[in-house]
Each structure stands twice: as C-alpha cells, then as structure tokens.
Amino acid sequence: MSNIPVDQFHWQSVPHAESRPLGFEADPEGSLRMLDIVFRNGDRMALPYAYLVGVALVGNESLAMDFTERRIAVTGRNLRVLYERLLDHTARRIEESLVAFDDGTQDCWIETIKS
C-alpha cells in the first residue's frame, strides 16, 4: 500500500514515483480489488476489477473500460500509461482533471470520464 497522501482536490499534484504527476494513482506493489473513479464535480464510483471484462485503447486519447454492467469511457492524453496499469490491476484511482484544459504538467491527463 502506498504512503502517498491522497486528497480529492490535491492528489494529482502530489509527486509519485514517476517524474511527473499522473491523472491517476497506482499501486506498484500488486493487484488491487477495486478501481476508484473520481469525477470533476466530486462524485465517486468504485468498481471491482473482478467485473472488468475488457479495456480498449483507441489511439492514445480514448480508453473504454467494459465492466459486466456498464462501460466507462475516458478521454485525455497519453492514456497508454493508464491502459497498462489497468491491465495489471494496479490503477487505484482515476480522476478527471480539475481544469478543463491540458496544462502539460501530467504525464497522463484525463479530460473526461463518462459512465
């Protein structure tokens, strides 16, 4: 488990093991049970990895996660990093950017999440 402090309005700017902040939080130590999804307005949804039946990456800017009863669509930049973490079940949390534009400070920037 990570010792990195997480705060809904602050965690994106907390330094991670990578050189720049990501649009998601990962746990490199192993497979997780749930994926926490945080929307820009503060709403949250947690879905079990056990129900994740498919992940599709289109280009590097669109990603779809198919769970047994819903699809989560993500748009942004450099989503391949998130895609690889989803395959390993090591993405703990994904969060829509608090700003509506890409300021270039994140290696993986998440513009929208739709459920």
Secondary structure, DSSP 4 states (H G I P E B T S, - for coil): -------TTTGGGS--SSSS--SEEE-TTS--SEEEEE-TTS-EEEEEGGGEEEEEEETTTEEEEEETTEEEEEEEE-THHHHHHHHTT-EEEEE--SSSS--S--SSEEEEEE-
